[in-house]
Amino acid sequence: MAVTKETYQAYFTILKEELVPALGCTEPIAIAYASAKAREILGDFPEQIIIECSGNIIKNARSVVVPNTGNLTGIEASAITGAVAGDSSKGLEVIENVNEEQIKQVASLLEAKLCKVKLIENDANLHIIVKMINGDQSSLVELIHTHTNISRLEKNGEVLLEKSFNKEDFNSALADRSVLNIADILEFAQTVDLTDLKDMLEQQINYNLAIAEEGLKNEYGVNVGQMILDCYGDDVKSKMKAYAAAGSDARMCGCSLPVMTTSGSGNQGMTASLPTIIYAKDKGLTEDEMYRALILASLVTIHQKTFIGRLSAYCGAVSAACGSGAALTYMKGGTLEQIENTITNTLANIAGIVCDGAKASCAAKIASSLDAAIMGHYLAMRGVAFDEKCGMVQSTIEQTIEAYGRLGREGMKQTDIEVLNIMLEK
């Protein structure tokens, strides 16, 4: 049965909302974005910056390299770079243009201890408050639930903007996701008019391929992507894993190239898209076939993250690998049942991978997740899948996705706290 006109429009809106470009890891970039906005409101450069962050923001911004900063890392570097060189009108590409003099200024201000960082406890997983002070002048920017969702703006204590929010409802800043289900996602991917999505999909292909190729050519992290090609060969399965890992190698370690994100994450965006792109190009699929597979991969990823939230102790590479695994099955002529079984097989295998922040080892987690997704695909194409007698797997794909989402959202809350505590004790 064809999706309704309302559902069709909803899916279209979700893709437009979720597939957006970002420069660098999205958590430090969100801090830079809020900082740039706070400096613009202040109207002058601050004498002091106070950054309040939820635990997941601290976890993901603490160790990753901030792009265009000369390999600086951390929350303070993100905030100061946003204040010195940020342009909030560019969204998650806020620090696209940073010159050498500004890099030196950021380094000097880091040494001068311009910033103070505070943990917001018992809070939404994605929450940032940036306060700036210069003499008797002050500004405040607060964002929650998504990396650019500003909920409050203040100048000298006067409220300029205020949006109510529920800290528990992490989907409240997004378009309605209740319409998502695997059957309708497949139908939409097969039937959507590609005209209005083509530019976005081309940007996804060009951005994500470019950073993957950069990660394969140059030294970033431990070069997981290149290691895969060197040690496992350059067959299409190895290339699918290598390109996604190489993109993460580069992105986590300071590459200044942008990526197209999915569900607020560049790593998820690359994990969902690059294996799909590599397979389609290797097998000579048409552009339209590749576009439709990319739509399927992205929406399957988004559907799972709807139950988990943007940030958690549950590694998002797992959700995105399910997306690219589903796309692989689709590109090889799989049925709806086989696509569902690919997702189930992948979740039943690797859903316990823990997120311990954004850093170089994310590339290895991406490769491992994709290896499991490819295995899940092969099992599905043989007509087999783990069933409800197996662990948390349920009798339907929608119940299974919701169950594993519950694991990431509720079951791993204490894990999230302990991961942060262990990281902060180092």
Buried (B, 14 or more C-beta within 10 A) or exposed (E): EEBEEEBBEBBBBBBEBBBBBBBBBBBBBBBBBBBBBBBBBBEEEBEEBBBBBBBBBBBBBBBBBBBBBBEBBBBBBBBBBBBBBBBBEBBBBBBBEBEEEBBEBBBEBBEEEBBEBEEBEEBBBBBBBBBBBBEEBBBBBBBBBBBBBBBBBBBEEEEEEEEEBEBEEBBBBBBEBEBBBBBBBBBBBEEBEEEEBEEBBEBBBEBBBBBBBBBBEBEBBBBBBBBBBEEBEEEBBBBBBBBBBBBBBBBBBBBBBBBBBBBBBBBBBBBBBBBBBBBBBEEEBEEEBBBBBBBBBBBBBBBBBBBBBBBBBBBBBBBBBBBBBBBBBBBBEBBBEBBBBBBBBBBBBBBEBBBBBBBBBBBBBBBBBBBBBBBBBBBBBEEEBBEEEEEBBBEEBBEBBBBBBBBBBEBBEEBBBEBBEEBEEE
